[in-house]
Amino acid sequence: MSLVIENLEVMVAHKLVVNRLNLEVRPAEIVVLMGPNGSGKTSMGYALMGHPDYHISAGRTSLDGQSLLSLSPHQRFQAGLFLAFQYPVTVEGVRYEKFLWESYQARFKNSAPRSGQMIESIVDFRQYLIKMAQTLAIEPSLLQRSLNEGFSGGEKKRLEILQLLLLEPKYAILDETDSGLDIDAIKIAAQGIKRAAKQLGVGILLITHYRRLLNYLEPTKVCIFKKGKITARGDLALIDELEKYGYAA
């Protein structure tokens, strides 16, 4: 039971951006991926999720033994893979609550939520959603607005955490979830991530540039990602070295 990436190569516009990547994320683990800008971290996330511009040219990836390569993005989502975007997109005219209701129904079309029974009524769903939003300091009125339209960076990122908790994926790739967050929002986001990992058993692959979010988490391991491959693995002590000597070392 794990998200397995073996000898993965990813091409974008005929350029190799991920080079023979090997990585495994188990249920309830928090695996941290750090690296300089342009090293291929976001490209890896897009490729795993099935973005058509990010072509997997070699290797394999599987979710609990099921190969992902033949699945469409929505099938990967239904299988339990989730991607929180570095830059969440805006979709005018699509109400956030409606988007989450449709996503919830699609996610649990063939399996029940691990946290309890499937919510069948939109009224019950709305009440459940509002309670969950309040735990993340999200103003419920945001859920009645168009998807991310006019939202601050912090609001967008907290709503990504809301999606994570609501949709209960098996494995989640969180791409710079801490960017744009103030100190209080960092703590709230960390609480949401820990809840997903410890209570729901979600395996987390957390992409970040900074230690500040990690101060509130308990990462299983830390990986340094440079030029499309992992160059070092360790624990939080590895970040101490990184902050002291930089990526060049």
KOLKE-28647 format. One record per residue (C-alpha): x, y, z; residue in three letters. Coordinates in pm, whole numbers, padded with zeros to 5 digits, always signed. Example, Ala and Ser with C-alpha at 12.3 -4.5 7.8 and 13.67 -1.06 7.14 Angstrom:
<sites>
+01230-00450+00780Ala+01367-00106+00714Ser
</sites>
This chain:
<sites>
+00000+00000+00000Met+00183+00309-00122Ser+00229+00562-00398Leu+00531+00432-00589Val+00740+00624-00843Ile+01008+00419-01018Glu+01269+00549-01263Asn+01030+00822-01373Leu+01123+01047-01664Glu+00906+01343-01761Val+00936+01546-02081Met+00793+01893-02139Val+00820+02039-02490Ala+01090+01780-02573His+01293+01877-02265Lys+01372+01628-01988Leu+01253+01785-01659Val+01234+01478-01432Val+01522+01233-01459Asn+01497+00878-01325Arg+01304+00972-01012Leu+01248+00705-00746Asn+01021+00786-00453Leu+00765+00613-00232Glu+00494+00764-00012Val+00310+00537+00231Arg-00027+00600+00399Pro-00014+00860+00680Ala+00343+00961+00588Glu+00446+01323+00530Ile+00729+01326+00276Val+00886+01667+00211Val+01034+01759-00128Leu+01255+02068-00140Met+01459+02212-00424Gly+01551+02527-00614Pro+01315+02693-00857Asn+01293+02516-01190Gly+01417+02183-01057Ser+01111+01990-01179Gly+00904+01953-00862Lys+00582+02100-01004Thr+00636+01917-01333Ser+00650+01590-01143Met+00317+01669-00974Gly+00148+01757-01302Tyr+00281+01443-01467Ala+00158+01218-01185Leu-00185+01377-01210Met-00199+01324-01586Gly-00155+01674-01731His-00132+01624-02110Pro+00161+01867-02151Asp+00377+01664-01913Tyr+00469+01340-02086His+00599+01042-01889Ile+00861+00901-02126Ser+01000+00627-01901Ala+00940+00455-01569Gly+00624+00364-01388Arg+00403+00495-01111Thr+00137+00310-00917Ser-00116+00378-00643Leu-00165+00085-00407Asp-00052-00150-00682Gly-00265+00004-00958Gln-00073+00160-01246Ser-00164+00524-01304Leu-00018+00561-01650Leu-00322+00430-01838Ser-00569+00635-01633Leu-00712+00976-01723Ser-00678+01261-01471Pro-01032+01213-01338His-00972+00838-01303Gln-00656+00908-01104Arg-00860+01140-00884Phe-01126+00872-00831Gln-00852+00621-00750Ala-00742+00850-00467Gly-00474+01086-00601Leu-00502+01458-00525Phe-00301+01760-00637Leu-00316+02096-00460Ala-00194+02352-00713Phe+00090+02594-00662Gln-00127+02852-00836Tyr-00495+02756-00794Pro-00693+02853-01103Val-00992+03088-01117Thr-01311+02967-01283Val-01573+03235-01324Glu-01935+03131-01296Gly-01865+02806-01108Val-01974+02841-00747Arg-01721+02691-00503Tyr-01984+02498-00310Glu-02120+02347-00632Lys-01770+02254-00743Phe-01703+02079-00412Leu-02038+01897-00419Trp-01970+01762-00769Glu-01614+01669-00673Ser-01735+01493-00359Tyr-01987+01285-00554Gln-01726+01194-00817Ala-01464+01101-00558Arg-01691+00863-00370Phe-01882+00725-00665Lys-01737+00378-00613Asn-01612+00392-00253Ser-01731+00530+00078Ala-01545+00803+00272Pro-01313+00670+00540Arg-01446+00927+00787Ser-01805+00800+00772Gly-02103+00739+00548Gln-02152+00911+00213Met-02350+01235+00240Ile-02645+01205+00001Glu-02824+01537+00052Ser-02697+01873-00071Ile-02846+02029+00244Val-02651+01795+00472Asp-02342+01846+00258Phe-02368+02224+00293Arg-02387+02198+00673Gln-02091+01959+00681Tyr-01892+02185+00450Leu-01955+02498+00656Ile-01841+02325+00977Lys-01525+02202+00807Met-01457+02548+00659Ala-01483+02708+01001Gln-01213+02477+01139Thr-00980+02626+00876Leu-01086+02986+00946Ala-01255+03005+00605Ile-01542+03252+00580Glu-01848+03047+00465Pro-01950+03326+00225Ser-01647+03236+00009Leu-01815+02907-00075Leu-02096+03094-00250Gln-01857+03283-00480Arg-01705+03177-00809Ser-01410+02941-00786Leu-01115+03147-00652Asn-01245+03466-00816Glu-01111+03764-00622Gly-00968+03543-00346Phe-00643+03629-00174Ser-00350+03390-00202Gly-00407+03275+00155Gly-00778+03211+00096Glu-00700+03001-00211Lys-00449+02789-00021Lys-00677+02731+00277Arg-00951+02624+00038Leu-00707+02373-00112Glu-00668+02226+00238Ile-01046+02219+00266Leu-01059+02014-00054Gln-00795+01778+00086Leu-00998+01709+00401Leu-01331+01689+00222Leu-01224+01455-00059Leu-01008+01225+00156Glu-00760+01111-00111Pro-00531+00820-00047Lys-00230+01028-00148Tyr-00194+01403-00191Ala+00067+01617-00365Ile+00069+01961-00203Leu+00258+02206-00421Asp+00382+02501-00213Glu+00067+02508-00001Thr+00244+02745+00239Asp+00314+03020-00016Ser+00113+03336+00045Gly+00018+03237+00400Leu+00073+03453+00707Asp+00183+03309+01042Ile-00167+03226+01165Asp-00266+03071+00830Ala+00053+02859+00832Ile-00055+02706+01164Lys-00407+02641+01035Ile-00277+02479+00717Ala-00040+02261+00921Ala-00327+02147+01142Gln-00525+02051+00832Gly-00235+01858+00682Ile-00168+01672+01008Lys-00537+01588+01037Arg-00537+01447+00684Ala-00230+01235+00752Ala-00296+01117+01108Lys-00675+01088+01116Gln-00756+01003+00753Leu-00436+00815+00671Gly-00353+01030+00368Val+00001+00993+00238Gly+00133+01347+00185Ile+00401+01456-00063Leu+00467+01814+00040Leu+00658+02044-00196Ile+00794+02353-00022Thr+01079+02604-00022His+01065+02693+00345Tyr+01096+02536+00687Arg+00820+02744+00850Arg+00538+02499+00770Leu+00753+02205+00873Leu+00793+02350+01222Asn+00430+02249+01285Tyr+00447+01910+01114Leu+00629+01584+01179Glu+00775+01487+00840Pro+00862+01123+00788Thr+01150+01216+00560Lys+01296+01509+00368Val+01420+01483+00010Cys+01627+01737-00184Ile+01527+01761-00551Phe+01767+01914-00805Lys+01775+01900-01185Lys+01491+01649-01200Gly+01622+01398-00947Lys+01657+01343-00573Ile+02011+01423-00461Thr+01977+01374-00084Ala+01741+01212+00166Arg+01718+01256+00539Gly+01518+01409+00823Asp+01473+01766+00947Leu+01847+01784+01014Ala+01891+01789+00637Leu+01705+02122+00628Ile+01951+02263+00884Asp+02231+02180+00642Glu+02033+02326+00354Leu+01978+02655+00535Glu+02344+02673+00633Lys+02508+02576+00304Tyr+02236+02618+00038Gly+02147+02391-00254Tyr+02488+02430-00418Ala+02644+02215-00145Ala
</sites>
